[in-house]
Amino acid sequence: MDGPIAFAHNQLARRIESGDTVVDATAGNGHDTLFLARKAARVFAFDIQREALEAAQGRIEAAGLANVTFIRDSHVNIPLYVAEPIKAAVFNLGYLPGSTSTVTTKAETSVEALRNVLEILVVRGVLSVTLYPGHEEGEREAQAVEKLLAELDGSRFNVFKYLPLNKKKAPYTMLVEKKGAKDA
Ligand SMILES: C[S@@+](CC[C@H](N)C(=O)[O-])C[C@H]1O[C@@H](n2cnc3c(N)ncnc32)[C@H](O)[C@@H]1O
């Protein structure tokens, strides 16, 4: 069975088309960036850590791809860089895997960034958020993100949660789809 990241990728892969513009809100080591770059026309990849962006950029170059714009800034500022509507966005929150850095995503900024991205998502566009409640800030963040997504207008958005029920504080994924006027 798919873990939370593979689940998110599989859902996004069904929606992203070759001409689409998409966002990786937390580039990290670039695994999600690479997935997006293989599916979409253009990727905007954000991270606040130089170490992360270098790793992500290396992964994209090694794959022979050149359709990613890397931006060293907080995902709160996505609207300053992305002027066009987007088909998908990935928020893989938490710490940079394999790093000694103590930098992690934060509840307040993640919620603000998600709000901003929901505005520029096209109808039938999809957003994935992977949450890591196993550490203190991650748990606070998961609660804040869930509150935001659970309160979205059900006539405008579909919101789903994919979570292992029998593992305490395990990572999990939430998916948001923007609905069209005629969608049920
Ligand atoms: C779990 S990692 C991302 C994993 C990555 N997507 C991959 O495929 O390897 C989370 C990343 O979020 C970054 N981050 C933390 N706060 C951020 C912010 N405000 N804006 C953008 N990125 C942020 C961290 O530097 C870290 O690299």
The ligand as a Tripos MOL2 file, in Angstrom:
@<TRIPOS>MOLECULE
LIG
   27    29     1     0     0
SMALL
NO_CHARGES

@<TRIPOS>ATOM
      1 C1         10.1260   17.6680    4.6070 C.3       1 LIG1
      2 S1         11.2100   18.8190    3.8500 S.3       1 LIG1
      3 C2         10.7100   18.7450    2.1760 C.3       1 LIG1
      4 C3         11.0550   17.4620    1.4690 C.3       1 LIG1
      5 C4         11.1530   17.6130   -0.0250 C.3       1 LIG1
      6 N1          9.9170   18.0040   -0.6500 N.3       1 LIG1
      7 C5         11.7910   16.4380   -0.7330 C.2       1 LIG1
      8 O1         11.2090   15.9180   -1.6880 O.co2     1 LIG1
      9 O2         12.8980   16.0730   -0.3340 O.co2     1 LIG1
     10 C6         10.6120   20.4090    4.3600 C.3       1 LIG1
     11 C7         11.3840   21.5820    3.7710 C.3       1 LIG1
     12 O3         10.6420   22.7740    4.0550 O.3       1 LIG1
     13 C8         11.5720   23.8200    4.1200 C.3       1 LIG1
     14 N2         10.9480   25.0000    4.7400 N.ar      1 LIG1
     15 C9         10.8210   25.3130    6.0650 C.ar      1 LIG1
     16 N3         10.1460   26.4620    6.2130 N.ar      1 LIG1
     17 C10         9.8460   26.9150    4.9550 C.ar      1 LIG1
     18 C11         9.1780   28.0690    4.4490 C.ar      1 LIG1
     19 N4          8.6470   28.9700    5.2670 N.pl3     1 LIG1
     20 N5          9.0720   28.2090    3.1090 N.ar      1 LIG1
     21 C12         9.5990   27.2660    2.2600 C.ar      1 LIG1
     22 N6         10.2390   26.1580    2.6920 N.ar      1 LIG1
     23 C13        10.3660   25.9840    4.0170 C.ar      1 LIG1
     24 C14        12.7290   23.2380    4.9040 C.3       1 LIG1
     25 O4         13.8960   23.9780    4.6740 O.3       1 LIG1
     26 C15        12.7790   21.7960    4.3370 C.3       1 LIG1
     27 O5         13.7390   21.6770    3.3290 O.3       1 LIG1
@<TRIPOS>BOND
     1     1     2 1
     2     2     3 1
     3     2    10 1
     4     3     4 1
     5     4     5 1
     6     5     6 1
     7     5     7 1
     8     7     8 2
     9     7     9 1
    10    10    11 1
    11    11    12 1
    12    11    26 1
    13    12    13 1
    14    13    14 1
    15    13    24 1
    16    14    15 ar
    17    14    23 ar
    18    15    16 ar
    19    16    17 ar
    20    17    18 ar
    21    17    23 ar
    22    18    19 1
    23    18    20 ar
    24    20    21 ar
    25    21    22 ar
    26    22    23 ar
    27    24    25 1
    28    24    26 1
    29    26    27 1
@<TRIPOS>SUBSTRUCTURE
     1 LIG1         1 GROUP 0 **** ****
